[in-house]
Amino acid sequence: SNSLLLLSNSSNAIECKYYENVDTNYYNFIKLTELDSINLFIKGEFQFSIINECQDTTKVTDGFFDLNYIY
C-alpha cells in the first residue's frame, strides 16, 4: 500500500486531500551524508514538493534524518 500525505487547504476536500504527485519542476532530492556500517547508523538530508488533484502544493524543505538501522 502507498503512504500518502493527507492535507487540504481547498474547499473540495474529497478530490484534493491526497498529495500523491511529485512536482517535477522542483529540486527534489535525498542525500546520504553519512553511512556507518560498523555502528549501524545513517544520516542524510532531503527536500521535495508534492501536488494534489487541485494543484495545491506542499513543500518539505531542510528535511533531515539521523537514525540507527538493523540489517
Residue frames as qw, qx, qy, qz and C-alpha x, y, z in Angstrom:
[[0.000, 0.889, 0.458, 0.000, 0.00, 0.00, 0.00],
 [0.390, 0.487, -0.022, 0.781, 1.15, 3.55, -0.70],
 [0.306, -0.578, -0.431, 0.622, 1.59, 6.14, 2.03],
 [0.183, 0.668, 0.341, 0.636, 0.02, 9.46, 1.19],
 [0.160, -0.097, -0.366, 0.912, 0.28, 12.82, 2.93],
 [0.083, -0.690, -0.702, -0.156, -3.22, 13.91, 3.96],
 [0.149, -0.375, -0.178, 0.897, -3.53, 17.70, 3.88],
 [0.206, 0.639, 0.625, 0.400, -6.10, 20.03, 2.45],
 [0.080, -0.406, -0.179, 0.893, -6.43, 23.78, 2.06],
 [0.191, -0.064, -0.577, -0.792, -9.14, 23.52, -0.56],
 [0.585, 0.024, 0.311, -0.749, -12.93, 23.56, -0.22],
 [0.845, 0.220, -0.339, -0.350, -13.10, 20.49, -2.50],
 [0.435, -0.585, 0.657, -0.192, -11.77, 18.15, 0.22],
 [0.915, 0.067, 0.384, -0.102, -12.67, 14.80, -1.37],
 [0.799, 0.560, 0.022, 0.216, -10.69, 15.24, -4.59],
 [0.277, 0.826, -0.287, 0.399, -7.99, 17.45, -3.12],
 [0.640, -0.706, 0.254, -0.165, -6.94, 15.80, 0.14],
 [0.918, -0.128, 0.258, 0.274, -4.37, 13.35, -1.26],
 [0.129, 0.872, -0.416, -0.223, -0.95, 14.71, -2.17],
 [0.881, -0.076, 0.454, 0.108, 0.45, 11.92, -4.30],
 [0.710, 0.625, 0.110, 0.306, 2.17, 13.54, -7.28],
 [0.585, -0.425, 0.072, 0.687, 5.78, 14.75, -7.08],
 [0.262, 0.937, 0.026, -0.229, 6.34, 18.23, -8.51],
 [0.845, 0.133, 0.217, 0.470, 8.97, 17.52, -11.16],
 [0.304, 0.810, 0.022, 0.500, 9.67, 21.26, -11.59],
 [0.466, -0.836, 0.222, -0.185, 11.05, 21.44, -8.04],
 [0.354, 0.546, -0.729, 0.213, 14.53, 20.37, -6.89],
 [0.893, -0.351, 0.053, -0.278, 13.53, 17.11, -5.12],
 [0.501, 0.497, -0.678, 0.207, 16.38, 15.17, -3.55],
 [0.842, -0.533, 0.066, -0.043, 17.53, 12.75, -0.89],
 [0.431, 0.688, -0.510, 0.285, 21.21, 12.90, 0.03],
 [0.881, -0.379, -0.208, 0.193, 23.08, 10.47, 2.26],
 [0.060, 0.899, -0.333, 0.280, 25.67, 12.41, 4.23],
 [0.150, -0.517, 0.802, -0.258, 26.91, 9.60, 6.46],
 [0.925, -0.036, -0.250, -0.284, 26.63, 5.81, 6.42],
 [0.132, -0.569, 0.764, -0.274, 28.36, 3.86, 9.19],
 [0.830, 0.011, -0.478, -0.286, 28.08, 0.10, 8.67],
 [0.417, 0.135, -0.760, 0.480, 30.11, -0.64, 11.83],
 [0.071, 0.112, 0.583, -0.801, 27.94, 1.36, 14.27],
 [0.070, 0.469, 0.852, 0.222, 24.83, 0.92, 12.05],
 [0.095, 0.732, 0.368, -0.565, 23.67, 4.48, 11.58],
 [0.383, 0.429, 0.506, 0.642, 22.71, 6.60, 8.60],
 [0.034, -0.661, -0.234, 0.712, 22.34, 10.37, 8.23],
 [0.327, 0.289, 0.577, 0.690, 21.06, 12.48, 5.40],
 [0.158, 0.400, 0.139, -0.892, 19.06, 15.39, 4.06],
 [0.230, 0.397, 0.809, 0.368, 16.02, 15.69, 1.79],
 [0.258, 0.402, 0.173, -0.861, 13.50, 18.05, 0.25],
 [0.147, 0.275, 0.850, 0.424, 10.52, 17.60, -2.03],
 [0.365, 0.189, 0.072, -0.909, 7.38, 19.21, -3.35],
 [0.147, 0.264, 0.947, 0.111, 4.10, 17.36, -3.92],
 [0.322, 0.033, -0.208, -0.923, 0.86, 18.32, -5.70],
 [0.412, 0.268, 0.807, -0.327, -2.74, 17.18, -5.29],
 [0.339, 0.478, 0.737, 0.336, -5.53, 16.93, -7.89],
 [0.056, 0.939, 0.335, -0.057, -6.49, 20.60, -7.31],
 [0.564, 0.578, -0.116, 0.579, -2.90, 21.73, -7.98],
 [0.462, -0.858, 0.164, -0.156, -2.34, 22.69, -4.32],
 [0.666, 0.442, -0.491, 0.346, 1.35, 22.31, -3.50],
 [0.688, -0.717, 0.110, -0.021, 3.09, 21.27, -0.30],
 [0.550, 0.623, -0.464, 0.306, 6.86, 21.62, 0.08],
 [0.814, -0.553, 0.012, 0.176, 9.14, 19.96, 2.60],
 [0.447, 0.754, -0.317, 0.362, 12.48, 21.76, 2.86],
 [0.030, -0.632, 0.628, -0.453, 15.50, 21.27, 5.09],
 [0.934, -0.240, -0.044, -0.261, 14.45, 17.70, 5.93],
 [0.174, 0.582, -0.773, 0.183, 16.96, 15.51, 7.71],
 [0.933, -0.263, -0.152, -0.193, 17.27, 12.06, 9.20],
 [0.098, 0.571, -0.741, 0.339, 19.70, 10.56, 11.70],
 [0.863, -0.223, 0.128, -0.435, 18.86, 7.01, 12.66],
 [0.319, -0.372, 0.871, 0.019, 20.16, 3.59, 13.54],
 [0.779, 0.243, -0.302, -0.493, 19.36, 0.62, 11.33],
 [0.621, -0.250, 0.739, -0.075, 19.42, -3.16, 11.52],
 [0.623, 0.441, -0.453, -0.461, 20.05, -5.44, 8.57]]
